[in-house]
């Protein structure tokens, strides 16, 4: 059995989303100035975004989207045990895969990265639609989310047998009462 339940991890992640949402709306530079963001950015050779230094419409919109995600996940974490096991059992691998792809894309296709295409010997970078995603903030956020969703996935797999046994006992008890 896990030390921390999947529901507790999901609730903590929801509170993390709400906190990040608050800072994106009020002071986005607080996020970009974090040591963890700087360390990951420097270690991976990613640029630090200048667009998140001041409040703007896109950062406020991102804050609202993260608030919605945090509130909806917090609500879904309060579902009954049977429904919660099914819901999060299907959500965790999808989110894990998404954040793995986002984090991998951010690192592999960075300027000068393994998947980056160069236009000349001077290593001029071809600009594309996803270039704004290749920065230290997106990488750090994607990496932390990927880590948390992997933890949720492993914990759910560990708890699955116990949850199904409890649900089975509960159904048997209900059938015995109806007879």
N, C-alpha and C positions, 0 to 999 in steps of 0.2 A: 504494500500500500504506500502511496506517495505521502511525503511529509506535508506538502501543500496541495490542496485539491485543485482540480481544473477550474472549478467555479471561482475559487479565490484568485487564481491567476487571471482569469477573464475579468473579474471585477477590478482587480488592480490595473489591468491594461485599460479598462474603460476609464478609470480615474486618471490614468496617464494621458489618454486622449483628451479628456476634459481640461486637464492642466495645460497641455500643449495648445489646445484651442484658445484658452484664455490668453496665453502669451502671444499667439498669432494675432489676436484681435487687438490687444493692448500694447504690446512691445515686442515685435518680432526679433529685434536685435538681441534680446535676452537669450533666444534660442541659438542664434549664430555665434554668440560669444561664449557658449559653454565649452569647457575643457574637453569633454568627450567628443564633441563635434570637431574641434580643432585637431585633436590627436588622431581620430580616424581619417580626417581629411589629409593630414600630413603623411600618415602612414601609407595611405593608398594613392597618394599623389593627385588628389582631387582638388579643384579650385574651391575657394570659399565664396559663397554667393554674396554679391553686393545688393541684389534686389530685395533681400530680406532685412536690410538694415533699417528701413523706415516702414511705417504703416502705409498700407496701400489697399486698393480694392481687392486684388487677388489674394493677399494674405488674410484679409478679413473673411473672404469667401471660403478659403481653405480652413480657417478657424471654425466657421459655421458648419462646414462639412464634417470636420473632426468632432465637433460637439454632437452632431446628429449621430455619428458612428458610436461615440462613447455612450450616449443615452440609450440608443437602441441595443447595444451590446450589454449594457448594465441591466436593462429590462429583460433581455433574453436569458441572461444568467440566472434570473429568478424564476424560470419556468420549473415545472414539476420535473422530478428526477428522470422519468422515462422520456419525456419530450426533450429535455435538455440534453440527454445522452445522444439522442438521434440528431438533434439540431447541430450541436457542437461537433459531433462525430463527422458530420458532412461539411461543416464550415471550416474547421481547423486545417484539413489538408489543402483546401482550396486557397485559403489565405496564406498558408505556408508556401505553397507553390508560387503564388503571386508575388510575395515579398522576396522569395529566392530569385525569381526572374528579374524583379526591379533592381535588387542589389547587384546581381550579376551584370545586368545591362549597364548600370551606373559605372561599374568598375571596368568591364571589358571594353566598352565603347567610349571610354574617356579619351580625351585628346592625348595621343601617343600611346594608347592602350593596345591590347592584342587585336581587337576587332575594329579599330579605327582605320578608316581609309585615308590615305594621304594623296594630295593632288600633285605634289612635285617632290623633288629631292630636298627641298627646304622644309618638308614636313608641315606644309600648310594644311590645316584641318578643313574637311568638307563640313559645312554647317548643315544641320538637319533639324527635323521637328523636335527631337528629344534632347537637344543639346542643353537646354535649361535644367534637365533632370540630372545631369552629370556633375554634381557638386557634393560637398562634404555633408550638407544638411540632409539631402535626400538619401545618401548612402548610409549615414548614421541612423536615420529614422527607419529605413528599410531593414538594416541589419538588426536593430533592436526588436522590431516587429517580428522578423523572421525567427530570432532567438526565442521570443515569447511564444509564438505560435507553435514552434517545434516542441517547446516545453509543454504546452497545452495538449498537443497531439500525443506525445508520449504518456502524459498523465492520464488522458482519456483512455488510451489503450490499456493502461494498467488498471484503471478503475472499471472498465467495461464488464468484466466477469462478476465483480461484486455488485454492480448496479443491476445487472440482469438477474442475479440470484435474488436480490431484494424485491425486484418487480415481480418475479415469479412467485415468491412467497406471499406478496401482497394480493396477487390475483387469486391464488389458491384460497387465501383467507376470505376473500370476498365471495368466491364460489361456495365455500362452506357455509357462510352466513345466509346466502340466498336459498339454500336447500332446506 
